[in-house]
Amino acid sequence: MKTSKPKNNIPKFKTENDERAFWATHDSTDFVDWNKARRLVSPNLKPSMKTISLRIPESMLAELKLLANKKDVPYQSLLKIFLSEKIREELKTH
């Protein structure tokens, strides 16, 4: 059985900026034994969202809305799905 090395204690931080600066210069494996970590599912956790303005041809928007209607989903949701799939695909190839 493999034993893990002792871990350092995570310091107390006065501010979130102090904590952010600390983790930018330190490796978490010096403080946490990730072999003992367990997966956590947070079904009610929602990702942060950012509103953007996007200029696309009217014909493309019309086609997107048509596809969304056929799939019975809002067109903005369908656009996010398409973007997510393409981003994942591109990241795999690079």
Contacts in CASP RR format, 6 or more apart in sequence:
PFRMAT RR
TARGET T0000
AUTHOR 0000-0000-0000
METHOD contacts of the structure
MODEL  1
MKTSKPKNNIPKFKTENDERAFWATHDSTDFVDWNKARRLVSPNLKPSMK
TISLRIPESMLAELKLLANKKDVPYQSLLKIFLSEKIREELKTH
4 33 0 8 1.000
4 35 0 8 1.000
4 36 0 8 1.000
7 30 0 8 1.000
7 31 0 8 1.000
7 32 0 8 1.000
7 33 0 8 1.000
8 30 0 8 1.000
8 31 0 8 1.000
9 31 0 8 1.000
10 31 0 8 1.000
10 32 0 8 1.000
11 22 0 8 1.000
13 19 0 8 1.000
13 22 0 8 1.000
28 34 0 8 1.000
61 75 0 8 1.000
64 75 0 8 1.000
64 78 0 8 1.000
64 79 0 8 1.000
65 75 0 8 1.000
67 75 0 8 1.000
67 78 0 8 1.000
68 74 0 8 1.000
68 75 0 8 1.000
68 77 0 8 1.000
68 78 0 8 1.000
69 75 0 8 1.000
71 78 0 8 1.000
73 81 0 8 1.000
END
